[in-house]
Amino acid sequence: MKLISLASGGDDAFGCDYVLVNLTSNLAQLARRRIAMLKEQKHIDDSLVESYFWDAHADYFSPWRAEQETDADALAEILDRLPAVADDWMEAPAEFSIPDSLRARMECSQMLVREVGMALLAIPKHTSSYVHTAEVPLPELEKVAGV
């Protein structure tokens, strides 16, 4: 399942307005294992709220990086019509792909897990600001993982 979320926390100039993640069964199972590990660790230290893991599963992009305004408008229109899955997450068709020219260069890509789900975050290259997604709720991760 390909999911797209609006990116929050950055400046429009960073060119990473959206985040695409291919939420496969394996990735959903990994996130679930990390959430389970977080819950186990909370028994040792109840002040633990979230855990971060290095993770490069997300592609950050912006339609406004397109050289032709009509291309940007066409992609933005497609994004506006995608069905909502949870919070700010939308489901993209399996054939959806992002041209390399629209991808933002990122560093320090991470998966953030909390007891209720996972989110993704990263630093746009040559900045000190983080951009992040909404959480993919645990029930959605369980559905994709086949639990």
N, C-alpha and C positions, 0 to 999 in steps of 0.2 A: 504494500500500500504506500503510495507516494503522498506525503503530507507537506503542505505549505503553510507557513505561519508568517504573520507580519513580524518584523524585527523591531524591538523596542530598545531605547536607551542610547542610540547613536545619533549622530548628526546626519542630515540628509546628504551631505556632501560625501559621505563614506561609501555610497553606492551599494549599500546592503539593506534594502528596504524589506526584503523577504528572505525566508529560509526554506530550503527544500531538503527533506530527509526521506530516504527510502526506508520506511519502517517495515523491515522484513521480520519474519518469525524469529530469526536468530537475534536481531537487534532488540526486539521486544523481550525476548527471554533474557538477554544480557541486562537490560534495564530492570527487569523484575528481580534478577539475582542481586543486583546492586541495591535495590530497594529493600530486599529481604536482609541483606548484610547491614544496611543502615538501621533497620528495626532491631536486629540482634545487638548492635553496638549501643543502641539507646538504653538497653537493659543495664549496661555497664555505666553509662554516663547519660542521664536523662536531659542534659543540656544540649545534646547533639540535635541539630535541626536538619542539616543537609550535608551531602557529600559531593565532591567534585572529582571527576575523572577526565584525564586527557582522552579526547575522542574526536575523530575526524569524519563523522558520518554525515555532517550537514554541508550543504552548499548555500552560500550567501549570495544574493543577487539583487539586481534592480532593473526593471524594464527601462528606466530612465537613462541607463548607460548605453542604450541603442543609438547608433549613429543617425538613423532615420527616425524622425518623430512618429511617423506612421507605424513603424515597427514597435516602438515603445507603446503607442496607444493600443495597438492590436493585442500585445501581450497583457497590458493592464486590463483590457476588456475581458480577456480569457480568465485572468485571475479573479476579477469581480464576479464571474459567473460560477466559480467552483463551489460545490456544496460544502457546507460546514460540517465538521466532524465533532469538535469539542473546542470550547473557548475560541481562540483565534486561529485554530487549525482548520484547514480546508483540504479536501481530498482531490488530488490531481489525477488525471487519467494515466494509465500505465505507460503510455507512449510519450508523456510530457518530458521534455528535456530543456535544459538551459544552454544556450549558445555560450561558448567560452568568453566571448566579448562582453557578456552581461554579468559574469561572475566577479564577485569582489574578492580581493586577496586578503586572506585572514591569517591570523596566528593565534596560538594558545586556544584552539578549539577544545571545548569541554562539554561533558554531559553532567548536568546537575540533577541529583536525585533527592527527593523528599519522600515522606511516607505516602503521599497521595499521587505521585507521578514523577515524570522526568521532564526537564527542559534542556535546551541547548544554548550555549553562549560562546562568544569568541571576541577577539580584539581585531578590528579592522587594521590592516597593515599600516604602519607608520603613524599610529595614533595611540592614545592611552585610554580610550573609552571602550567599554564593553557593549556589545549588542546581545540581546537574548530573545528567546521565544517564550510563548506561554507554555504552561505544562501540558504534556500529553498525559491525561488522567490514567491512573492505574487500571481501571476497568477496560479502557481502550487497549492498553498494553497487553492485558490478559486475553482479550479477544483476538488480537493479532498473533499472540504467542500460541494460541490454541488451547488455552487453559479453561 
